[in-house]
Amino acid sequence: MTAEELYKLGVALASQGDVARAIDALEQAVEIDGDHGGACKLLAKLCLQINERRAFANWCHEASRIDPNDPEPYQMLAEELERAGRRDEAAEARQAAERRMALRTR
């Protein structure tokens, strides 16, 4: 399967609630295409669902490496840092997201 096919499979499995198989498909997609930001962001969300916070943060950082101008990974990090009570770090991540949103609206 191609990276895109594996990504689509991961999306479908995630929507069915099959998180473990979705993560497996998405990780395979990233192995094939290391610059698949969509797979990284969905992996981050799924890792958060299963309480894998370190993996969540790693996938967010990987997604931001792939597309430094994408605000979504920073927003996801900001929300999780806020929930964890890490307000200063959350504010920094939120500001990073806002800067990227501003760039996209120009």
N, C-alpha and C positions, 0 to 999 in steps of 0.2 A: 504494500500500500504506500501511497505517497504521503507526505507530511500533511497536505491539505485534507486528504481522505481520512487520515487518522484524527486530525483536528475535528472534522465534522462528526466522526464516530464518537469522539470524546464529548462533544456538545450534546449529541443525542443521548448518550449514556448518562450524562449529568442531569439532563432534563427528566430522565426516567428514575433518577435517584440512585443510580448504580455508581456511586462515587469512586469506589476502588477501581473498577474497570475503566471509568472515565479518566482517572489519573494515569493509569497504565497507558491508555491510548495517547493521551496528551504528552506524556513523557517520551513515548516513541516518536511522536511528531517532532518534538524538540531535538531528539537525537538525530533525526534526518535533516531537519532545517533548524539550525541553532539560532536563527533570527526570526522565529515565529512568535511575534509578540502576543498575538491573540491567544495562543496556547499557553504562554507564560502567565498571562493575566487570569485565564480561567483556572490554571493550576493553582495560582495564589488563592483565588476564591474558594476552590475546593479544599485546599489545605486548611484554610481558616474554618471551614465547616467541620472538619474532623479534628479541630483543635491542635493542628500542627503549626504553631505560630512562627517557629524559626523557618520552616519551609515556606510559609506564607511570605515572610519578609524577603527570603532569598528570591522567590519568583517575582515579587514586585521589583526588586532591584534588577533582576535580569531583564524584565520588561522595560524598565527605564533605560537600561543600557542599549537595548535594541532600538528604542525610539525615544531619545532624550526629550523630545518635545511633546510627548503624550502625557497629559495631566492625570489620566486614570490611575496609574500605579501610585503616584504621590497621594492622590485623594484616598485610595484604599489604605495606604499606610497611615495617613492622618487620622482616619476614622478608627483604626485599630489602636493606634497610640493613644487617642483620646479615651477609648474604652478602658485602656490599661492604666489610665491616670497619668500618663506621661505627657502632660499638657505642653511643655516647652517644645518637645520634639514634634508633637502633633501640630503645633503652630508653624514650625519650620516646614514640615511636609505640606501643610495646607497652603503656605505661601508659595512653595515651589509649584504646587498644582495650579494656583491662581496665575502665576507668571506664565505657565505654559498655556493656560486657557486664553490669556490675553494675546499671546503670540498667534494662536489659531484663529482669533477673531479679526485679526488685521487684514 
